[in-house]
Amino acid sequence: RRIDGYWRQEGDALRRITSSPTGREWAFAVAVSYDGSVIAIGAVNTTYIYRLENCVWTQMGSEIPAGGYAMSFSEDGLTVATSNVDDGSMAMGRTYIYDWSGSAWILRGNVING
């Protein structure tokens, strides 16, 4: 987090969460909420989301079994857009919008194909 012109580490170093529990490629992409308290870490077709609580990064709900190629948060960090590409092709992909319910990430509407 940037405070008074200087970067300050928040919570434990992210290297403590460096391997995907499912063995998928980890940290393919990363997104940070506006205030820096929520992060998304992408793996192949999976998105993991963590919230900073008491200086510890804690996973918010289960992993999202989609996206992971690129992510973006709403300002409050409670909505995330995550996308992936089909079979490594840069020509086609899907975008998923999820909202945090307080205990789980819920898909909003239909998947966006393009």
C-alpha positions, 0 to 999 in steps of 0.5 A: 500500500502506498502511504505518504509517497512510500510503498508499505508491505501489507500482511505476510509476504505473498511467497507464503502462498506460492503453490496452487493447492490443485497443482495448477500454474500459480500467479499467472495474473494478479489483481488488487482492489482499490484499497489494497485489501483484496487480491485475486491470484490467477491460475489456469482456469481458476481464480483465488481471492484473498482478503487482508485480515489482521495482517494475514491474507485469508482466502475468501470462500472457495476458489472460482473454477473459472478465469485466471487469465486476467482479473479486475475488481470493483472499487470495494473488492466485492465484485470481480471480473475474471477471464480466460482464453480458449485452448491458449488461443488469443482469438476467443475467450470467456469473461465471468463476473462474480459477486461476494455474498459474504461467504461465497463467490456467486456468478452474476448473469451469464458468461460473456463469450467473445 
